[in-house]
């Protein structure tokens, strides 16, 4: 597999737009197209007529998507929600997929000023060994869930690719769908993880504004903006069947970042039409040692607007709503546009096993702590169908 990238030599003096030795460059110019689209997005030019026109269409263009994200669309959020609900039911029926994240390590080599895992934050660090991973997976599987998202802090030295791969092999004993949310890899490393059982890869770009990105990521391999942005393409080159996209809403201009996220997914879908596309819609959350971190100007109305715009622009995409949001909002948005919801969530290390102490502190503070059964019942109460798995491996 690829040579390890030494994160400690990537500091705030490192040019954040230049690939470092060992980082695979994805072919093509998707990054240029995404950044050009973001830079040219002018939210002030759209009118109510543009929004109404977009809502009347069966298939939206990028320009229609831009209109639905603009301030001109805010008075039309209810109409957007009604259309989004129609599209969701058309393509997904009443099904709501359920999963849970599992953090197996929180060591990190990056200095990201908004993240609880950042290497300068004084928190309790830990990682699970393979016996503990097995116990954690077994405990989660007892809830009935069949899909898991495996996460680590971004440390190649403490959570190397083969460590993650072994954890995924264990997860395959218990789950039919496995995703990973880890540091970006080269395509051969993604191919290895796919061989270990991984189905999809999610990467948060955080913000698509390169200048703001530089001020937020002061050290570590995450500082290299283009390597992160092209991670989904390398994952597909490595054989993954699905990729997820997200900006961390509230870090920068949320409309521009949401537009860039949608365009990134749209361009990847055009180039790799077989790929399963997913969106996450995270907002900033308070972290350990900093309870003042919260999204700027991204309120629930704006979040609903973004989720509905994603649904109308890319109607076949999966949309996940996380426990960063409160229970009431999550219950509402799955009845409109979101198709996937987490449950029984802990962002600490090894917290799914009863009567065992956590091995590491959480990445951020969640807002919806409901169990798997409580979320399942809430889905049923809305006349929807909770689904633990819609995928089967045939040997």
FIVO-575365 format. One line per field, with one value per residue (C-alpha): residue in three letters; x negated, y negated, z negated. Coordinates in pm, whole numbers, plus 50000, padded with zeros to 5 digits. Layout:
BEGIN
aa [ALA / ...]
x [X / ...]
y [Y / ...]
z [Z / ...]
***
This chain:
BEGIN
aa [UNK / UNK / UNK / UNK / UNK / UNK / UNK / UNK / UNK / UNK / UNK / UNK / UNK / UNK / UNK / UNK / UNK / UNK / UNK / UNK / UNK / UNK / UNK / UNK / UNK / UNK / UNK / UNK / UNK / UNK / UNK / UNK / UNK / UNK / UNK / UNK / UNK / UNK / UNK / UNK / UNK / UNK / UNK / UNK / UNK / UNK / UNK / UNK / UNK / UNK / UNK / UNK / UNK / UNK / UNK / UNK / UNK / UNK / UNK / UNK / UNK / UNK / UNK / UNK / UNK / UNK / UNK / UNK / UNK / UNK / UNK / UNK / UNK / UNK / UNK / UNK / UNK / UNK / UNK / UNK / UNK / UNK / UNK / UNK / UNK / UNK / UNK / UNK / UNK / UNK / UNK / UNK / UNK / UNK / UNK / UNK / UNK / UNK / UNK / UNK / UNK / UNK / UNK / UNK / UNK / UNK / UNK / UNK / UNK / UNK / UNK / UNK / UNK / UNK / UNK / UNK / UNK / UNK / UNK / UNK / UNK / UNK / UNK / UNK / UNK / UNK / UNK / UNK / UNK / UNK / UNK / UNK / UNK / UNK / UNK / UNK / UNK / UNK / UNK / UNK / UNK / UNK / UNK / UNK / UNK / UNK / UNK / UNK / UNK / UNK / UNK / UNK / UNK / UNK / UNK / UNK / UNK / UNK / UNK / UNK / UNK / UNK / UNK / UNK / UNK / UNK / UNK / UNK / UNK / UNK / UNK / UNK / UNK / UNK / UNK / UNK / UNK / UNK / UNK / UNK / UNK / UNK / UNK / UNK / UNK / UNK / UNK / UNK / UNK / UNK / UNK / UNK / UNK / UNK / UNK / UNK / UNK / UNK / UNK / UNK / UNK / UNK / UNK / UNK / UNK / UNK / UNK / UNK / UNK / UNK / UNK / UNK / UNK / UNK / UNK / UNK / UNK / UNK / UNK / UNK / UNK / UNK / UNK / UNK / UNK / UNK / UNK / UNK / UNK / UNK / UNK / UNK / UNK / UNK / UNK / UNK / UNK / UNK / UNK / UNK / UNK / UNK / UNK / UNK / UNK / UNK / UNK / UNK / UNK / UNK / UNK / UNK / UNK / UNK / UNK / UNK / UNK / UNK / UNK / UNK / UNK / UNK / UNK / UNK / UNK / UNK / UNK / UNK / UNK / UNK / UNK / UNK / UNK / UNK / UNK / UNK / UNK / UNK / UNK / UNK / UNK / UNK / UNK / UNK / UNK / UNK / UNK / UNK / UNK / UNK / UNK / UNK / UNK / UNK / UNK / UNK / UNK / UNK / UNK / UNK / UNK / UNK / UNK / UNK / UNK / UNK / UNK / UNK / UNK / UNK / UNK / UNK / UNK / UNK / UNK / UNK / UNK / UNK / UNK / UNK / UNK / UNK / UNK / UNK / UNK / UNK / UNK / UNK / UNK / UNK / UNK / UNK / UNK / UNK / UNK / UNK / UNK / UNK / UNK / UNK / UNK / UNK / UNK / UNK / UNK / UNK / UNK / UNK / UNK / UNK / UNK / UNK / UNK / UNK / UNK / UNK / UNK / UNK / UNK / UNK / UNK / UNK / UNK / UNK / UNK / UNK / UNK / UNK / UNK / UNK / UNK / UNK / UNK / UNK / UNK / UNK / UNK / UNK / UNK / UNK / UNK / UNK / UNK / UNK / UNK / UNK / UNK / UNK / UNK / UNK / UNK / UNK / UNK / UNK / UNK]
x [50000 / 49906 / 49626 / 49737 / 49764 / 49581 / 49833 / 49597 / 49413 / 49734 / 49764 / 49930 / 49633 / 49716 / 49899 / 50247 / 50319 / 50016 / 50016 / 49745 / 49522 / 49718 / 50056 / 50224 / 50357 / 50702 / 50743 / 50952 / 51057 / 51355 / 51187 / 51152 / 51517 / 51635 / 51426 / 51528 / 51896 / 51858 / 51670 / 51926 / 52231 / 52408 / 52698 / 52833 / 52915 / 53202 / 53563 / 53892 / 53959 / 53639 / 53745 / 54097 / 53954 / 53717 / 54003 / 54206 / 53940 / 53909 / 53532 / 53327 / 53022 / 52734 / 52880 / 53215 / 53030 / 52853 / 53187 / 53332 / 53036 / 53067 / 53233 / 53510 / 53618 / 53663 / 54030 / 54087 / 53943 / 54285 / 54337 / 53986 / 54062 / 54381 / 54199 / 53908 / 54148 / 54303 / 53961 / 53855 / 54165 / 54134 / 53781 / 53755 / 54114 / 54168 / 53832 / 53591 / 53253 / 53107 / 52741 / 52502 / 52148 / 51875 / 51563 / 51272 / 50994 / 50962 / 50591 / 50541 / 50245 / 50440 / 50479 / 50835 / 50947 / 51317 / 51276 / 51268 / 51015 / 50759 / 50405 / 50368 / 50691 / 50623 / 50861 / 50842 / 50705 / 50768 / 50817 / 50980 / 50780 / 50933 / 51084 / 51250 / 51363 / 51531 / 51711 / 51820 / 51953 / 52134 / 52296 / 52419 / 52545 / 52762 / 52976 / 53073 / 52885 / 52724 / 52534 / 52239 / 52017 / 51663 / 51476 / 51130 / 50941 / 50710 / 50386 / 50207 / 49955 / 50208 / 50487 / 50301 / 50491 / 50433 / 50573 / 50889 / 50901 / 50890 / 51171 / 51376 / 51320 / 51460 / 51755 / 51837 / 51922 / 52206 / 52319 / 52430 / 52333 / 52011 / 51905 / 51592 / 51532 / 51156 / 50864 / 50842 / 50653 / 50502 / 50703 / 50498 / 50568 / 50938 / 50920 / 50769 / 51047 / 51308 / 51155 / 51188 / 51562 / 51614 / 51903 / 51892 / 51675 / 51789 / 51561 / 51656 / 51482 / 51568 / 51564 / 51512 / 51359 / 50983 / 50888 / 51108 / 50998 / 50637 / 50720 / 50909 / 50660 / 50326 / 50138 / 50148 / 50232 / 50587 / 50441 / 50395 / 50722 / 50717 / 50620 / 50925 / 51160 / 51069 / 51105 / 51446 / 51311 / 51016 / 51258 / 51459 / 51138 / 51064 / 51390 / 51622 / 51988 / 52089 / 51949 / 52083 / 52039 / 52075 / 51971 / 51969 / 52234 / 52147 / 51772 / 51812 / 52086 / 52328 / 52507 / 52184 / 52067 / 52399 / 52390 / 52032 / 52125 / 52413 / 52201 / 51924 / 52170 / 52336 / 52005 / 51894 / 52229 / 52186 / 51837 / 51920 / 52288 / 52281 / 52185 / 52433 / 52437 / 52510 / 52528 / 52476 / 52591 / 52390 / 52388 / 52114 / 52150 / 51983 / 51671 / 51483 / 51293 / 51492 / 51866 / 51896 / 51858 / 52194 / 52310 / 52325 / 52653 / 52752 / 53080 / 53329 / 53515 / 53192 / 53098 / 53439 / 53392 / 53054 / 53180 / 53480 / 53258 / 53031 / 53334 / 53479 / 53144 / 53037 / 53357 / 53189 / 52928 / 52940 / 52958 / 52845 / 52955 / 52731 / 52763 / 52607 / 52971 / 53246 / 53502 / 53794 / 53608 / 53489 / 53840 / 53966 / 53698 / 53723 / 54086 / 53976 / 53640 / 53390 / 53374 / 53119 / 53094 / 52846 / 52955 / 52799 / 52513 / 52198 / 51904 / 51671 / 51439 / 51583 / 51906 / 52150 / 52052 / 52251 / 52058 / 51729 / 51564 / 51507 / 51148 / 51153 / 51339 / 51601 / 51546 / 51843 / 52154 / 52465 / 52821 / 53031 / 52935 / 53224 / 53167 / 53210 / 53551 / 53668 / 53572 / 53727 / 54056 / 54051 / 54019 / 54314 / 54521 / 54492 / 54621 / 54275 / 54087 / 53758 / 53513 / 53209 / 53069 / 53158 / 52846 / 52747 / 52415 / 52441 / 52149]
y [50000 / 49634 / 49489 / 49326 / 48948 / 48793 / 48548 / 48378 / 48205 / 48051 / 47726 / 47390 / 47292 / 47574 / 47462 / 47603 / 47624 / 47839 / 48218 / 48368 / 48662 / 48988 / 48826 / 48965 / 48705 / 48790 / 48761 / 48490 / 48147 / 48195 / 47984 / 47694 / 47719 / 47730 / 47432 / 47235 / 47304 / 47198 / 46881 / 46774 / 46845 / 46516 / 46575 / 46222 / 46257 / 46504 / 46394 / 46547 / 46618 / 46825 / 47026 / 47087 / 47193 / 47441 / 47588 / 47647 / 47866 / 48244 / 48232 / 47947 / 47788 / 47657 / 47309 / 47426 / 47580 / 47249 / 47068 / 47306 / 47239 / 46861 / 46622 / 46577 / 46937 / 46891 / 46781 / 47098 / 47353 / 47509 / 47554 / 47694 / 47938 / 48055 / 48116 / 48283 / 48515 / 48616 / 48692 / 48886 / 49104 / 49158 / 49295 / 49433 / 49509 / 49491 / 49650 / 49490 / 49658 / 49688 / 49716 / 49616 / 49477 / 49661 / 49468 / 49707 / 49448 / 49076 / 49014 / 48732 / 48564 / 48266 / 47923 / 47827 / 47551 / 47650 / 48024 / 48201 / 48455 / 48195 / 48283 / 47983 / 48043 / 48199 / 48493 / 48857 / 49048 / 49412 / 49685 / 50024 / 50340 / 50609 / 50798 / 50476 / 50400 / 50740 / 50676 / 50332 / 50467 / 50751 / 50511 / 50287 / 50584 / 50692 / 50383 / 50535 / 50282 / 50417 / 50107 / 49948 / 49649 / 49694 / 49379 / 49291 / 48975 / 48881 / 49046 / 49278 / 49370 / 49467 / 49587 / 49723 / 49857 / 50220 / 50153 / 50008 / 50300 / 50558 / 50376 / 50385 / 50760 / 50805 / 50578 / 50794 / 51079 / 50871 / 50620 / 50630 / 50269 / 50105 / 49746 / 49565 / 49204 / 49178 / 48977 / 48960 / 49242 / 49328 / 49550 / 49864 / 49819 / 49776 / 50092 / 50277 / 50157 / 50257 / 50605 / 50599 / 50542 / 50167 / 50056 / 49677 / 49385 / 49054 / 48749 / 48410 / 48139 / 47906 / 47595 / 47563 / 47217 / 47279 / 46955 / 47020 / 47386 / 47273 / 47070 / 47361 / 47641 / 47538 / 47866 / 48232 / 48400 / 48264 / 47921 / 48028 / 47910 / 48081 / 48420 / 48415 / 48285 / 48563 / 48841 / 48957 / 49002 / 49206 / 49419 / 49499 / 49571 / 49819 / 50004 / 49855 / 49868 / 49550 / 49215 / 48948 / 48571 / 48296 / 47949 / 47867 / 47597 / 47286 / 47282 / 47042 / 46908 / 47199 / 47130 / 47136 / 47448 / 47627 / 47533 / 47662 / 47985 / 48045 / 47965 / 48195 / 48483 / 48396 / 48398 / 48724 / 48882 / 48770 / 48918 / 49235 / 49303 / 49636 / 49470 / 49449 / 49087 / 48972 / 48637 / 48558 / 48222 / 48159 / 47830 / 47726 / 47864 / 47769 / 47972 / 48060 / 47753 / 47522 / 47499 / 47183 / 47358 / 47340 / 47280 / 46921 / 46820 / 47181 / 47224 / 47505 / 47323 / 47284 / 47646 / 47761 / 47548 / 47711 / 48066 / 48007 / 47848 / 48155 / 48382 / 48188 / 48154 / 48518 / 48714 / 49055 / 48956 / 49082 / 48802 / 48860 / 48657 / 48701 / 48676 / 48331 / 48223 / 48235 / 48512 / 48302 / 48176 / 48524 / 48665 / 48394 / 48405 / 48783 / 48723 / 48478 / 48548 / 48738 / 49112 / 49225 / 49168 / 49266 / 49412 / 49533 / 49293 / 49233 / 49031 / 49161 / 49460 / 49796 / 49674 / 49929 / 50202 / 50190 / 50167 / 50084 / 49744 / 49538 / 49550 / 49202 / 48872 / 48785 / 48577 / 48349 / 48326 / 48484 / 48351 / 48666 / 48950 / 49184 / 49558 / 49767 / 49885 / 49531 / 49405 / 49712 / 49648 / 49279 / 49376 / 49614 / 49352 / 49130 / 49401 / 49471 / 49800 / 49841 / 50049 / 50213 / 50342 / 50324 / 50501 / 50865 / 51030 / 51340 / 51577]
z [50000 / 50018 / 49812 / 49486 / 49499 / 49203 / 49061 / 48816 / 49101 / 49231 / 49037 / 49087 / 49305 / 49547 / 49862 / 49804 / 50178 / 50269 / 50256 / 50038 / 50122 / 50107 / 50175 / 50487 / 50730 / 50866 / 51243 / 51406 / 51290 / 51059 / 50791 / 51034 / 51134 / 50772 / 50666 / 50972 / 50901 / 50539 / 50625 / 50885 / 50667 / 50602 / 50364 / 50415 / 50783 / 50740 / 50718 / 50611 / 50980 / 50999 / 50694 / 50826 / 51161 / 50992 / 50787 / 51102 / 51264 / 51249 / 51301 / 51156 / 51311 / 51099 / 51150 / 51006 / 50711 / 50653 / 50649 / 50390 / 50160 / 50191 / 49945 / 50202 / 50130 / 49754 / 49783 / 49988 / 49747 / 49687 / 50061 / 50090 / 49808 / 49978 / 50307 / 50127 / 49947 / 50280 / 50426 / 50119 / 50120 / 50495 / 50474 / 50119 / 50020 / 49645 / 49564 / 49317 / 49285 / 48936 / 48836 / 48563 / 48565 / 48375 / 48275 / 48231 / 48173 / 48105 / 48159 / 48409 / 48576 / 48710 / 48557 / 48651 / 48420 / 48411 / 48341 / 48006 / 48134 / 48246 / 48142 / 47907 / 47716 / 47375 / 47379 / 47280 / 47580 / 47649 / 47907 / 47900 / 47953 / 48173 / 47880 / 47766 / 48122 / 48134 / 47804 / 47922 / 48251 / 48079 / 47834 / 48116 / 48317 / 48023 / 48092 / 48427 / 48638 / 48955 / 49067 / 48891 / 48957 / 48823 / 48724 / 48597 / 48527 / 48813 / 48709 / 48948 / 48680 / 48409 / 48641 / 48946 / 49245 / 49150 / 48799 / 48955 / 49199 / 48921 / 48740 / 49059 / 49096 / 48746 / 48827 / 49128 / 48888 / 48745 / 49010 / 49374 / 49452 / 49333 / 49384 / 49273 / 49181 / 49141 / 49279 / 49661 / 49833 / 50167 / 50402 / 50327 / 49955 / 50023 / 50233 / 49936 / 49705 / 49963 / 49962 / 49582 / 49618 / 49645 / 49868 / 49855 / 49752 / 49602 / 49597 / 49455 / 49654 / 49363 / 49585 / 49958 / 49915 / 49955 / 49781 / 49477 / 49478 / 49436 / 49124 / 48963 / 49032 / 48891 / 48899 / 49003 / 49331 / 49317 / 49395 / 49759 / 49913 / 50257 / 50117 / 49895 / 50162 / 50404 / 50145 / 50273 / 50624 / 50499 / 50294 / 50606 / 50794 / 50514 / 50570 / 50308 / 50410 / 50229 / 50115 / 49883 / 49898 / 49638 / 49537 / 49166 / 49180 / 48988 / 49048 / 49340 / 49569 / 49540 / 49869 / 50069 / 49886 / 49939 / 50308 / 50342 / 50161 / 50400 / 50704 / 50584 / 50552 / 50884 / 51073 / 50913 / 51005 / 51368 / 51385 / 51189 / 51264 / 51077 / 50747 / 50461 / 50347 / 49993 / 49816 / 49451 / 49315 / 48998 / 48809 / 48568 / 48216 / 47886 / 47799 / 47481 / 47357 / 47586 / 47531 / 47742 / 48079 / 48255 / 48611 / 48730 / 48892 / 48970 / 48788 / 48831 / 49108 / 49305 / 49239 / 49364 / 49676 / 49744 / 49691 / 49919 / 50186 / 50181 / 50221 / 50514 / 50690 / 50646 / 50576 / 50562 / 50302 / 49946 / 49688 / 49329 / 49029 / 48728 / 48350 / 48370 / 48412 / 48151 / 48137 / 48263 / 48568 / 48658 / 48627 / 48861 / 49129 / 49183 / 49272 / 49542 / 49704 / 49488 / 49550 / 49296 / 48922 / 48653 / 48321 / 47997 / 48064 / 47863 / 47994 / 47721 / 47756 / 47653 / 47497 / 47638 / 47392 / 47069 / 46743 / 46915 / 46886 / 47199 / 47325 / 47477 / 47477 / 47741 / 48055 / 47993 / 47778 / 47930 / 47893 / 47941 / 47709 / 47787 / 47801 / 48114 / 47993 / 47914 / 48260 / 48424 / 48243 / 48335 / 48701 / 48674 / 48493 / 48801 / 49031 / 49167 / 49193 / 49002 / 49205 / 49051 / 49380 / 49748 / 49872 / 49885 / 49966 / 50181 / 50153]
***
